[in-house]
């Protein structure tokens, strides 16, 4: 997770937590708020979802279903 900790960032984190739970994944979520670190990912608009160093989404709050789909894709599932 990349973002300043605003309501949108918290909303994305909530959706990702719900998606991880649905997928049965016990994965830690790191919430990066440092703007230099965020910029290092090339993200210009937060919130952003990063998995294994790859930006999967930025600039919007995902719905749980969207997060599930992205996480499945990141794991190589359909």
Secondary structure, 3 states (H helix, E strand, C coil): CECCCCHHHHHHHHHHHHHHHHHCCCCCCCCECCHHHHHHCCCCCCCEEEECCEEEEECCCCCHHHHHHHHHHHCCCC
